Amino acid sequence: MKSHWLPQSLAVRVTLLCGFIAFAMTSMLGAYFFFFARTAINAHADDQLINRAEHFRRLVGDARTIQDLRDRSLLFEALLGATTDVLILRRAGEVPFVEVNPDRVAVPAAVMLAPAGRQMVAQDVLRTTNHPQMHWVRGLARSGQDGQLVEVVAGHPLESEMRMIGESRSQIVRSTLMSIVASALLVYVALRHGLRPLRRVADQAAQIHPINLAIRFPEHDAPRELKEMVTVFNAMLDRIAQGYERLSQFSADLAHEIRTPVGALIGQTQVALNRVRTPTEYQQVLESNLEELNRLRLIVDDILFLARADHSELDIERTTLAMADELQGIADYFEGPADEAGLRFSVQASGSVRANAPLARRAIHNLVVNALRYSAINTTVRLIGTQHESGSIIAVENDGMPIAAEQLERLFDRFYRADATRDRPAESSGLGLAIVKAIMAIHHGEARVSCSPSGTIRFELHFPRRGRPVE
């Protein structure tokens, strides 16, 4: 399901994602440092409070009597300074004889009492959360001379500490927001810079049109992440260019092929209409027109077959054919045309082939017709069939004029025709070998051609075993 709330820009999407990641990471780091700072501040306040309480316990231990402590109340108040700290000295169950408590804060009953002679520790500190937040400690001290026990209560309000914690929180929030904004801006700038190769590819792709298919995307300076995509696009453009070129050539050749019979039909019809003809003459014109129309029908049938072979996955049924019987039957079928051309057939075949019988016979027929058309007089057309582990090969050999290598590569092209012998001029549409190639593609096989320096032309049909592609 498409998310309509997502922005269209990839750079903006990645920037938002990176901003979210930066927000999560900086928030976690900020929270960690905030809690660490708050813990450190509270621990520092506890240490100061314990040190102050221990100092007063030592002062109590140095005093000779309780009265001396009462007389020194101003000293205790001076030691606390101009703060709102609390100091209470009292005997258990009695009214405090020294009390410094400017804000008259009630002492919590839950404050742990440290016995005399034991050093106070952090576990002795009571932290209150009500207003004002304070830390409390309480311990016993023994006066120096009379040995009476005195309870020392010390409290410290966290006014300055809370201000520090609040400032730390604000500073962390500000730094987090600033880091998120800075990270998002840097990511956006980096993405805009990093996506420049994609913009170059888009600019080059915009220049590609049917009359200019030669443009290719540069691969040497493409980033590693885009190199595979650029290679695939260039290969796709190569295929499109080849297909478009073949289509253009096919259209031109098709127009040329159809123009000849259509022109003949028009010319013969116009001549027949110039004056009144006898029924015999009209019959001859119609017979000639019928020949041209049959030629057009064959061209159309061949073109439709090639179109279906090129643009659809034909599911053909394969059967096992005995190559000796098939090739001998084809030789017998063409025995008459071969005798008229002064040619002979030789069949050498063994084994079987897995193929669609009508299509395989049509392919072999086309090769035999081609051999009869281009063979030298008084030569032998050889039909050969062999079977091997990966499949079967059917070959048609004939002796004629040597064919140049550049012509061999084009023999399977549509509407391409080589020069036939003088005694047997080429009357085909130039689609026979193209149909052979298409039939072999349907069988996942391959059609090959070779020519020796002496003029021996050999066409091979490679049928894979069980429909496997030829390697």
N, C-alpha and C positions, 0 to 999 in steps of 0.2 A: 504494500500500500504506500502510495507516494505521500511524503510529508510536505504539505504546502507551506509550513512555517519555516522550512529551511531556506536560507538565501540561495540564489542561483549561482553566485560566484564561488568557485572552489577555494580561492584564496581567503574569502571571508569565512567560509565554513571551517577551514583549517585554523584560521586565526581565532575563531570563537572556541574551537576545541582546545587549542593550545592555551587560550585565556582561561578556560575552565580548569585545565590541568594546572596552570600556574596558580590559579586561585586556590585549588585544593592543596597544592604543595606548600605555598606560602602561608596558607591558613594553618596547616598542620605545624609548620615550623614556627609560625608566630605564636600559636597556642602553646607549643612546647617551651619556647623561650619565656612566654608570659608566666606559665606555671612554675618554671624554673626560677624566674626572678622573684615571683611572689613567695615561693618557698624559701629562697635565700633571704629575702627581707624579713620574713617571719622568724627564720632561724637566727638572724642577726639580732632582731628585737628580743628574742628569748635569751640569747647569750648576754646581752646588755642587762636585761632584767635580773638574770641569775647573778651576774657579777655584782650588780648594785646590792642585791639582797645579801650576798655573802659578805660584802663590805660592811653592811650594817650589822650583820651577825658578829663580825670580828670586833666592831665598835662596842657591841653589847658585852662581848667577852672581856674587853679591856676595862669596862666600867666596874667600879668597886661595889656600888649599890644601885638600887632602882632609883633612888633619889638623884644620884648623879645623872642618870639617863633623863630624868624629868628636867633637870637643870640645863641639859644640853639640847632641848627641843628645838631651840632656834638654830643650833648647829646642824641638826638633821635637816631642818627646812632649808638651810643655806646650801647644804650638800646636794639637795635635789635640784636647786636652781629654780629659774622662772619657768617651771613646767607644770603640767597638770598631773604629774605622777603622784602615786599614793604611797604613803609609808605609815604603817601603824605598828606601834610597840605596845604590848599588853601582856598581862598575865592571864592564864587560862581562866575564863569565866568572869573577868573583871573589866572595868572600863579602861580603854586605852589611856596610858599616861603620856604617850607621844602619838599625835595623829596629825599627819599632813595630808589633807584631802580637800583640795580647793573646790572641787565640783561635787563633794558629798556623795561620792559613788558608793553604793552598798557593796560590801565584800561578799562574794558568792560563798555559800557554805560548802560547795563541792571542791574547794581548793585543797589539794593534798598537803598534808602536814609532814614536812621533812624532819626527822628526829635530830636532836642535837648531836653534833659530832660527825654527821654525814654530809658530804658535799651534795649540793642540789644539782639535779640533772634536768635535761630537757623534758623528761617524762613528768616532772613535777609541775610543769607550767600548765595552767588552765587558760584556755583561749575561749573567751565569750564572744558570741556573735550579735548580741543585742547592742543597742546604741547606748553609750559609745562602745566600740569594740576595744577590749582590753585584754592584757595578759596578766595573770596573777601567779604569784608564788607565795608559799608560806612555810616557815621553818622555825624550829626552836633553837634558842641560844642560851647559854648559861653564863650569868654575870660572873665577873672575875673573883670577887671576894666572898660574897655570901652564897654564891652558887645557885641562886634562884633562876628558874626557867622563865625565859621571856619569849613570847611569840612575836616573830617578825613577819609582817605581811607587807608585800610590795606589789604594786600594780602599775602597769604602764599602758596608757591609752595609745592606740595606733593611729594618731592623727597624721603625723608626718609620713609614716609608713603607707597609710592609705592614699595619701597624695602621691607618693612615689609609685604605688601600684597603679593608680589611675592614670598617671602620666605615662607609665610604661604601656598600659593598655592602649591609650590613644596613639602613642608613638608606633606601636606594633600595627594598629589598624591603618594608620597613615602610610607606613612603609609597605604594608601588604597591598593596599590599593595602588600605590605608586609603582610597585614592582609588577602588579598585574597589567596596568596600563602600559608600562615600558615594555614588558614582555610581549604584549599583544601588538604594539607598534613595531617592535623589532621583527616579530614573526611575520607580520604583514609585509614589511619591507623586504625581508628575506624571501618570502614566497613570490612577491612580485618580481624580484630579481631571478629567482630560481625557475619561474614559469616562463621566462623569456623564450627558451627553446620551443615550448608549445606554441607560443604566439608566432614564432618564425615558421613553424610547421603549418599553422593555420593560414598565415600569409601566403606561403607557397602553395598550399592546397587551393586557395582562392584563385590562383592563376591557372589551374588545370581546367581545361574545357576540351570538347571533342576535337577541335582543330589544333590543339596544343597538348598532346599527351606525353611529350618528351620530358616534362619536368619531374625531377625526382628529389626526394628529401635527402639532405646531406647526412651521411652516416658517420663520417670521421670525427665530427665535432659534437655529435649527439651525446647527451649524458647517458651513463650506463643504464639508468632505469628506462630511458626512452629508446635506446638503441634497438632493442628487440622489436618494439612497436614500429619504429621507422623502417626496419628491414622488412617486416611483414607488409607494411603499407607500400613500400617500393615494389615488392614482389607482386602485390595485388595490382598496382598500376601497370606493371609489365604484362600481367595477364589481360588486363583491360585493354591495353594498347594493342596487344596481339589479337585479341578477339575483335576489337574495333577495326583493325586493319584487315583481318580476314573477312569481316562482315562487309566492309567497303569493297574489297576485291570481289567477294562473292556477289554482291549486288551488281557490280559492273559486269562481271562475267555472265551473270544470269540475264541481264538486259541484252548483252551481246548475243547470247545463245537464243533467246526468244525472238530477237529482232529478225534473225535470218528466216525461220519458218513463217513468222507473221508476214514479213515482206514478200515471201514467195506466195503465200495465200492471197495477199492483196493484189500482187501483180498478175497472177493467173486469173483471178476473178475479174479484174479490170479488163484484161485482154478478152476474156470470154464475153463480157458485156459490150464490147465495142460494136459488135454486129450480131445478127441473128445466127445461131449455130445449129448444127444438126444434133439430134439426140445423141449420136455417137460421140461428137465432140464435147457435148456437155458431160457425158459420162466420163470421158477421159479427164476433164477438168476436175470433176468431183473425186475421181480416183486419186488424182495427184494431190488434191486438197486433203483427202483422207490420210494419205501418207504423211503429210506435214502435220496434220492434227494428231496422228498417232505418235509422231516424234515429240510433239509438245506434251502429250500425255505421259510419255515415258520420262521426259525431263521433270515434269511436275511430280510424278510418283517417286523418282529418285530423290528429289529435293525434300519431299515430305518424309521419306524414310530417314534421310540424314538429319532432318530437324528433330524427329522423334529420338534418334540415337544420341543426339547432342544434348537435348534438354529434358530427358526423362530417364529414369532408372527402369530399363526394360527387364522384366522378370521372365527369363526364357527357360524353357524346359530342355534339359540336356538328356541325350540318350547315347548309348554306346554304339558307334558305327564302325564296321569293318572297313579299314582304309582301302584294302585291295578291291573289295566289291564296289565301293563308292567311286574310286578313281577309274576302274575299268568301265563302269556304267557311263561316266562322263566322257571317256574316250570313245565309246561306242556311239554316244549321242552326237558328238562332233566329228564323226568319221567322214560324213559326206562333205561338210565345209572344208575339212582338212584335205580331202582328195582334190577338191576343186582348186585349192591353193597350192597343191604340190607338196603337202606336208604329211608326216606320219606321226603316230603316237607310240610312246613306249611307257609302260606302266611297271613300276617297281615299288611295291608296297607290302607291308606286313604290320601286324598289330592292329590296334583299334584307337579311336579318338572319342573323347567325351565332348559332344557338341550338340547344338540345335541343328537337326538335320536340314530343314529348309534354308536356314541362314548359311550354314557351312557350304551347302551345295551352290548357293548363289555366289558366295565368295569365290569358290573354285571355278565356277562358270565364268565369272568376270576375268579371272586370271587366264583361263584358257582362251577366251575371246581375244584378250589382249595379246596373248602369244601368237594366235593365228594371224592377227593383224600386223604384227611387227617381226615375224620370223622370216628368214631368208628362204627362198624356194629350195625344195629338195633337202630339207633339214628335218630333224625329228624333235617333236615337242615331248619332253619327258615329264611324266607325272610320278612323283616320288612320295612315299609315306613311311615314316619311321616313328617308333615309339621309344621313349626313354623314361627315366624315373620321375622327372618333373612334369611330363606331359607328352604331347605328340606334335610332330612337325609334318606338314604337307607342303611340298615344294613343287613349283612348276618352272621348268627350265626350257628355254628356247635359244636358238642361235640367230643373231641378227647383227645390226650395226652396233659398235661400241657406243655406250652412253656416257657422257661426261658426268663427273661427280656432282656438279651443281644441278644437273638435270635429274639425277637420281633422287636428290633430296626433295624434288618437287613432284615426283610421279604420283604421290598420293594426295596432292592438292586438288581441290575441286576445279573442274573445267580446264585442267592442264592437259595438253595433248602433245606428245612428241611426234616427230615425223614418222609416218608409216611408210611401208615399202611402196614403190611406185605402182606395183601391180595391184595393191590393196590399199587404196587411199583411206584415211581415217574418216569414219562416218559416225563415230560415237559422240556423246555429249561431253565427254571428259569427266564423267562422274563415276565410272566403273571402279577405278582403283580407290577413289574416296569412299565408296560404299564398302569395299573390301576392308579398308582400315576401320570404318565404323563398326562393321560386323565383328572384327577381332576385338575392338574395345568393349563391345557388349559381352563378349566371352571372357573379358579380362585377360585377353591375350595380346599378341603383337604381330603386325605385318612388317616384313623386312624385304629389302631388295638389294641385290648386288650385281655387279657386272664385271666380267673379266676383260682383260685387254683384247682378247680375241673376239669379243662380242657375245659371250655366253651370259644371258640374263637369267637370274634366278630369283624368283619370288618365294618367300617362305611364310607360312602361316603357323605361328606357335600357339597351340592350344594348351593351356595349363591343365594340370590334373585337378579334378574336382573344383574347377572354377577359380583356382588361386591365381593371383597376378603373376605375370612373368617377371622374374628378377633380372 
